[in-house]
Amino acid sequence: MSDSNNKVVDFTKAGEKHRAEKSHRKKEEKVDEMRKRFEGALPAKKTPVKDFLRKKKAKKKR
């Protein structure tokens, strides 16, 4: 038997990949929700969500 026919799954790597994808989806959903809220409040501003998140991140680094 050759090793190329057998597929071995490392559950720690697979689990981490799944968690990362799930976390990314949740973050995207939050950003989409924020985008809709900001669009209603500030329709003239081009990048309100990006600006908001940038300010929030800068504040955390202080």
Residue pairs with C-beta under 8 A, 6 or more apart in sequence:
31 49
31 53
34 49
34 52
35 49
38 45
38 48
38 49
38 52
39 48
41 48
42 48
45 51
